[in-house]
């Protein structure tokens, strides 16, 4: 993703990212346990392919790709996706 398009995306999606992060925090709170290696900065989650469970996480200058159908489904449900 180019710097320009990423900046535009982050500017537009800032509020959505905060809502998604908050929803993530409560969606699996009973099962999730904090790790010492967890992100220390804001994380933006993008669900690329819900059927495959592909979720891209933008963390600072890094991009992490996760394949987790349950996570993708919980994010879309929390965001009110169709």
DOLO-61198 format. One record per residue (C-alpha): residue number from 1; x negated, y, z; residue in three letters. Coordinates in Angstrom, 1 decimal, decimal comma. Each point is the difference from the previous one (the first is absolute). Layout:
BEGIN
{NUM; {X; Y; Z}; "ALA"}
...
//
This chain:
BEGIN
{1; {0,0; 0,0; 0,0}; "UNK"}
{2; {-1,5; 3,3; -1,0}; "UNK"}
{3; {-0,7; 2,7; 2,7}; "UNK"}
{4; {2,5; 2,4; -1,6}; "UNK"}
{5; {2,9; -2,5; -0,2}; "UNK"}
{6; {-0,8; -1,3; 3,5}; "UNK"}
{7; {0,1; 3,5; 1,4}; "UNK"}
{8; {3,3; 0,7; -1,7}; "UNK"}
{9; {1,4; -3,3; 1,2}; "UNK"}
{10; {-1,2; 0,6; 3,6}; "UNK"}
{11; {1,5; 3,5; 0,0}; "UNK"}
{12; {3,4; -1,3; -1,2}; "UNK"}
{13; {0,0; -3,2; 2,1}; "UNK"}
{14; {-1,3; 1,5; 3,2}; "UNK"}
{15; {3,4; -0,1; 1,8}; "UNK"}
{16; {0,8; -3,4; -1,4}; "UNK"}
{17; {-3,3; -1,4; 1,2}; "UNK"}
{18; {0,6; 1,3; 3,5}; "UNK"}
{19; {3,5; -1,6; 0,0}; "UNK"}
{20; {-1,5; -3,3; -1,3}; "UNK"}
{21; {-2,7; 0,0; 2,6}; "UNK"}
{22; {2,5; 0,6; 2,7}; "UNK"}
{23; {2,2; -2,8; -1,3}; "UNK"}
{24; {-2,9; -2,4; -0,2}; "UNK"}
{25; {-0,9; 0,7; 3,6}; "UNK"}
{26; {3,5; -1,1; 1,2}; "UNK"}
{27; {0,7; -2,7; -2,6}; "UNK"}
{28; {-2,2; -2,6; 1,4}; "UNK"}
{29; {-1,0; 1,5; 3,3}; "UNK"}
{30; {0,7; -3,1; 2,0}; "UNK"}
{31; {-2,4; -2,1; -2,1}; "UNK"}
{32; {-2,7; 2,4; -0,9}; "UNK"}
{33; {-3,0; 0,5; 2,2}; "UNK"}
{34; {-2,4; 2,9; -0,5}; "UNK"}
{35; {-3,5; -0,9; -1,3}; "UNK"}
{36; {-3,2; 1,8; 0,8}; "UNK"}
{37; {-0,6; 0,2; -3,7}; "UNK"}
{38; {3,3; 1,6; -0,9}; "UNK"}
{39; {0,2; 3,3; -2,0}; "UNK"}
{40; {-0,7; 3,1; 2,0}; "UNK"}
{41; {1,5; 2,4; -2,6}; "UNK"}
{42; {3,3; 0,3; -1,8}; "UNK"}
{43; {1,0; -2,9; -2,3}; "UNK"}
{44; {2,2; 0,3; -3,1}; "UNK"}
{45; {1,7; -3,2; -1,1}; "UNK"}
{46; {1,1; -0,5; -3,6}; "UNK"}
{47; {2,1; -3,1; -0,9}; "UNK"}
{48; {-1,1; -0,7; -3,6}; "UNK"}
{49; {1,8; -3,3; -0,6}; "UNK"}
{50; {2,6; -1,1; 2,7}; "UNK"}
{51; {0,5; -3,4; -1,6}; "UNK"}
{52; {-3,7; -0,8; 0,2}; "UNK"}
{53; {-0,4; 1,8; 3,3}; "UNK"}
{54; {-2,7; 2,3; -1,3}; "UNK"}
{55; {-0,6; 3,0; 2,4}; "UNK"}
{56; {-2,7; 2,6; -0,6}; "UNK"}
{57; {-1,3; 1,8; 3,1}; "UNK"}
{58; {-1,7; 3,4; -0,5}; "UNK"}
{59; {-2,2; 0,6; 3,0}; "UNK"}
{60; {-2,1; 3,2; -0,2}; "UNK"}
{61; {-2,1; -0,5; -3,1}; "UNK"}
{62; {0,5; -3,8; -0,1}; "UNK"}
{63; {2,7; -2,2; -1,7}; "UNK"}
{64; {0,9; -3,4; 1,5}; "UNK"}
{65; {2,2; -2,4; -1,9}; "UNK"}
{66; {2,1; -2,4; 2,1}; "UNK"}
{67; {2,2; -2,9; -1,2}; "UNK"}
{68; {2,7; -0,5; 2,6}; "UNK"}
{69; {3,6; -0,4; -1,0}; "UNK"}
{70; {1,3; 0,4; 3,5}; "UNK"}
{71; {-1,8; 3,3; 0,4}; "UNK"}
{72; {1,2; 1,3; -3,4}; "UNK"}
{73; {3,6; -0,9; 0,9}; "UNK"}
{74; {-0,2; 1,6; 3,4}; "UNK"}
{75; {-1,4; 3,2; -1,5}; "UNK"}
{76; {2,7; 0,2; -2,7}; "UNK"}
{77; {2,7; -0,7; 2,6}; "UNK"}
{78; {-1,4; 2,7; 2,3}; "UNK"}
{79; {-0,1; 2,4; -2,9}; "UNK"}
{80; {3,5; -0,8; -1,1}; "UNK"}
{81; {-1,2; -1,5; -3,3}; "UNK"}
{82; {2,3; -1,8; -2,4}; "UNK"}
//
